[in-house]
């Protein structure tokens, strides 16, 4: 896929994260000063926005509230107990996977991408319009409208936690919703609509034991037993993106195409499946703009790491769909034939 890498972004840190500088066998004197040991393998990276070993008052207060620090509502990452068991609100924003090249951090909650009061969405609006405009969430828009104090030219965000998602359907055939639509309103008239899809990646397995050790401030933390649900990329994420971008292509208001916000590591998985897609030079009708993000530098206890823009890609929505449908990155039919023969021989 085409790629524009941002030179101001810190790609690789030459130092270990602050939270990992305390050894697994750290003495209790260090633990009491605000640090805890960390898991040696797969680990939890952020819980309720903070490092899991952050024992500062702001971090522990956030844990106790069970609220997402980025949108203010109760965290959506929770357990699903059977037979009326206790629900555990995990607050897991990102995880760290142990690889041959060290730890790989992956954002696993889309709401983590709303840091800075939806800064990623504002960036999409600026990119599509070409310059900043006042931005309003649905509640602020409603208040200003009633008070007759709306700006002459502004952008209102419609979506999760702001009014409602834009629901679309063809009765009896398909029903879907757009995560966000950023609507430019000029002199009281909608002049531009910018659909934005925001995705992360689900985890598999279980990280309860690791989470519990951090929650109870244990002297040792077991490795997390989570995995990454990469199959969802081709099963759900790409098909949804193709469907929604094709709708935007036929819209008169979507003059700048559609935007897609996701973690850079997840986009790498998209690239493996879709392969190289011809680049588009600018946002426009029928263009898909991809903006990828990752966690920023480590911070001191009591602070939350920012999310930083990693890459921006643009391509035709049609070209993206064709690249996925071509099956060039998929297993060959000959493999299917061989597997059938092997299974029959083994029965």
N, C-alpha and C positions, 0 to 999 in steps of 0.2 A: 504494500500500500504506500502511497505517497506520504512523505513525512516532513514536517517543519519542526525542527527541534529548537527549543527556546534557550538561548545562550545564558540567560541569567539564572537558570535553574541549577541547583546543586544536584548532580546526578549520583555521585557516590561519595559517601563520607569517609574520610581517611581515619577517623577516630571511631571507637565503639560508642554506641548509644550510652548516654549517661546512666540509664537504668540498668545497663549490663556491666558496668564497671565494678560492681560489687560481686565477688566470687560466690559460687553456690554455697561454699562453706564459710561465708562471712561471719565474723564474730558477732555476738549479740550486741556489743557496744555500738557497732555500726548500724545494725538493724534498728536499734532504738533511736538513732538520730534521723530516721526518716527513710531509710533504705531497707529493702527486703531482697532476699536472693531471688534469682530468676530461674525458670526452667532451662535445662541444658539443650533440649531439642526443640520441637515445635512448641510455640509459646503464644500467649495472648499478648497483643501489642498495645491495645488501648481498651479501657473499660470506662464507660461513661465519659469518654473524651480524654481521659488521663492515662498515663502509664499505669499498669496494674500494680506496680510496687510503689506508687506515689502515696505516701501516708500524710500528705499535707492536709490542712483543714479544708481548703476548697475541693480537693479530690474526694475526701471522705464524705463531705457534705453532699456532693453530687451523687455518690454511691447511695447514700441514704435516701435521697429524694426519688431515685429510680427514674428520673427524667432525662431525656436526651438534651445535652447542653447546646445542641445546634438548632433545634426547632421548639424546645420547651415542653413538648408532650411526653407522656410516659414512653419509655423506650420500647420499641417493637421487637427487640431480640429477647425472647423469653422461652421458657420450657413449655412443653405440652403434656402435662401429667395425665395419667389415666385414672379413672375411677375417683375423680374429685380430689386428687393430690394437690400439694402446694405448688403454685406457680412461682418459678424463679425468674426474676427479671435480670438478665445477664449483662445488658449494657455493652455488649461487645461491638466495638467499632471497626477494629482491624486485628489481624492475626499476623504472626511471624512464622514462616515455614523454613525449616532447616534444609539447606541444599548443599551441594558440593562446594559452592562458592560463598557460603555463609548464609546469613539469615535473609529471607526475602519477605518484605512487608507487603501485605495485601489488604486493602480496604474491603470489608465485607458487609457494610451497611450503606445503602445509598444516602441516608440522611447525614452521614459523615461528610458528604460532598456539599452540604449546605452551610459549611463553616463561614464565619464572617457575615452572618445574616444574608445568606444566599448570594455570596460573592460570585460563585460560578455562573449563576443565572444572569447576574448583572454583566458579567464578561461576555456572555452570549449576546445580550441586547446591544452592548456597545459595538461588538464585532459586526452584527447585522446592520445596525443603523449607521455606524461610522463615527459616532461621537456620543458622549454620555448625555442622558436625559434623566429627569427625576423618575424614580421608580416607586411604585406603590403596591403593597399587598392588598388583597381584596377588602379587608376590613378598613384599611386607611382610605382606600378608594371610595368605599361606601360612605364613610364619614365626611370626606371632602365633598362628595357629590351632594349630600344632603345640605351641607353648609354653603354650597355654591362657591367652593374655594379650590376647584380643580385647576391645575396648571394648564396653560394653553397647549403644551406639547409634553407628553409624558408616556411612561410605559407601566401597565398594570400586569401583575403576575397572577395568572389563573392556574390553580393546581392544588397539589397536596398542601394542606395547612394554610391555604389561601383561597377562600371561596370553595371551589370544587374542581375536580378534574373534568376536562371536557370529554363527555361521553359521546361516542359515535356508534351507530348500529345500522345494519341492514336487516330488518326484522325477519327472524326465522333462519338467518344465515350466519351472521357474525355480529358480535358486539365487542367493542374495545374502548379504551380510554387513553388519552394523552396525559403523560405525567404533568407536563406544564405547557401552557401557551402564553408567551409574552406578547402582549397586545399594545402596539403603539397607537395612542389616541391623539389626534391633532384637531384642535377646534371642535372637540366633542365627537369626532368621527373616527372610528377604527380605520387606520390606514395600512397597518402591517400586522401580521400574525407570525410569530416565530415559535413553532412547536419544539419542545425540548424533551428528549427522553433521557432519564437519569437511571443508570444501572450500576450495580456492583456485582458480587458473586456470592452464592450461597456456600455454606460449609456443610460437610458431611461428618459423620462420626460424632464424637462427644468430647467437650472440653470442661465438663462439670467439675471433675476432680481438681484440675488446674485452677479453675475459677474459684472454687471453694477455698483453696489454699491461700489465694490472694485476699479473698474476702475476709478470712479469719486471721490473716497476717501470720501464717505459719512460718516456721523456721526453715522449711524446705518446700519446694514447689515441684510437683510431678510434671512431666512433659504432657502437653495437650494432645489429645487423641483425635483432633480434628483433621479433616481432609478438605479438598476443594472440589466443588461440584462443577468441574469444567464441562461436563456433558451438557449442562444447561445452556452453554454458549450456542451450540448448534441446534439444540432441541427447542429452546424458547427465546433466547435473547435476539439472535439474528433474524429468525422469522418475524418476530414482533417488529423489529426495526424496519424490515423490508415492507411490511404491511403499512405501518404508520407513515413511512417516508413516501410511499406510493400515493397515499391519500393527500399528503401535503403537495405533491406534484400537480394535483388537479385543483388545488385551491387558488382562488384569485388573490387572497390576502397573504398567502405564504410566498411572497416575492423573493425572499432570501433563503428559501429551502427549509431544511430541518436541521436541528442541532442535536448532537449526541454527547452526553457527558458521562465519563466512566473512568475507573482506575486504569492507569497505564498498563499494569500487569494483566488486567483482564483484556485490554485491547490487543495485547500481544497474542492472546489466544484467538482472537478474531482474525488476526493477520495470518496465523497458521492455517486457518480453515478457508479463508477467502483468497489468500494470495495477493498478488500485485494488482492494483486497480489504477487506471489512469487518473492523474490528478486534475482537479479543477482549480483555476486560478483565484476565483473569488466566490463569495456566497451569492447565490442566485436561485432562480426558479428551478426546482428539480435537483438542487445540489445538497448533498449531505455533508455537514461540517462536524468533524469529530474533535472533541477537546478532552484530552486525557490528563489525569491528575495523580499525584502521589503525595505522601506525607512529607512535610518540610523537615528542617533540622530539629535535632533534639532540643528540649527546653528544660528549664529548671523545674523542680517540684512545685506544684500549684499552678502550672501553666499548661496550656493546650497547644500542641503543635499545629501549625497552619497546614493547609493543603496548597500545593503549588502546581501550576500548569507545567506539564511535561512536553506535550506535543499538540499540534493542531494540524489535522489533515482535512482535505476537501476532495470530494469525488462526486460523480453523478450517481444519484440514487439508482438509476437503471443499471449503470455499470456495476455497482455494488451487488445488486440482486443477481445479475448475470454471472458474476464471478463466483458467487456462492452456489448458484444452481448448476454451474458447469461441472461441479464434482471433481475438479482437478486435484483437490487436496484430500479427497475421500479414498477409502480402500478400493482396490480394483475388483471388478466382477470376478476375475479369476480366483481371487482369494475366497469369495463366496463359494465358488465351485469346489475348490479344494477342501474347504471346511465341511461341506455337505458330505463329500466322499469319506473324509476322516471320521465323521460322526457315525456314518452308516457302518464303516468297518469296525468301529469300536463297540457296536451294539451286540 
